[in-house]
Amino acid sequence: MSNTIKPLIKVCGMRQPDNIRAVAQLPVDYIGFIFYPKSSRFVDMKHLPTGLMPDLADVDISQAADADSKRRIGRVGVFVDATTQNIIAHIAAFGLDAVQLHGSESPTFIRNLRSTIVPDIRPELKIFKAMSIASADDIARCAQYEGLVDMFVFDTKCTGYGGSSTQFDWSLLDSYQGTVPFLLSGGIGPDDAERIKAISHKRFAGVDLNSRFETEPALKDVRLLEEFIGRLLNI
């Protein structure tokens, strides 16, 4: 990793407003909300009983990321094989800056999703594609998404969708020859700062932090995050 380029820092699986506000005071670039109902970190919409209007975002959750008024922290919505309509509803409700697709979304689905949303709904929207990694063959699957996504998120292959607290073999990153930058995810913990700083891959963009910085699902240990980020950024 070049010492002149600050790695992006995404803290995912946020839900509690006070916790979000505390994390927003740290030098993070993205906060992630998980909109997958089977996740223990699921963020639900407020459902209106009349059914006459669309469901709404919880205002406390949606606005908590704006705790630092001096800068914009990007909001990422995480989806698993969701419909385009569902994704658009969450973009509008939560003011998402990016969507992270964590399922088996095809290149055709992603192409159609982007053309539906950009530029009419959210001109600057970014699309992240999570890739479950266990072997070089999994890295090779990235090629089908070249030119369609703005960022890959390399996560550990497991039975579910993220949050396994385990790492894949980071030496597999050497086999990635694509042009799309990537975030490193999957079991990154408080003791990994020096290993991450040693990554020299030219497409490495930053880290995605989640379960190993939690005291319980969706509740981050702000002190651990602050200490880790300080070591990572040399501050």
Salt bridges, closest charged atoms under 4 A:
ASP18 OD1 - ARG21 NH2 2.77
ASP29 OD2 - LYS6 NZ 2.79
ASP44 OD1 - HIS47 NE2 3.08
ASP55 OD2 - HIS47 ND1 2.85
ASP66 OD1 - ARG72 NH1 3.85
ASP66 OD2 - ARG75 NH2 2.63
ASP68 OD2 - ARG71 NE 3.14
ASP97 OD2 - ARG72 NH2 2.80
ASP97 OD1 - ARG122 NH2 3.23
GLU105 OE1 - LYS129 NZ 3.51
ASP138 OD1 - ARG141 NE 3.80
ASP138 OD1 - LYS157 NZ 2.87
ASP150 OD2 - ARG114 NH2 2.93
ASP155 OD2 - HIS102 NE2 3.46
ASP192 OD1 - ARG195 NH1 3.83
ASP192 OD2 - ARG212 NH1 3.74
GLU194 OE2 - LYS197 NZ 3.37
ASP208 OD2 - LYS10 NZ 3.13
GLU214 OE1 - ARG41 NH2 2.81
GLU214 OE2 - LYS220 NZ 2.84
GLU227 OE2 - ARG223 NH1 2.92
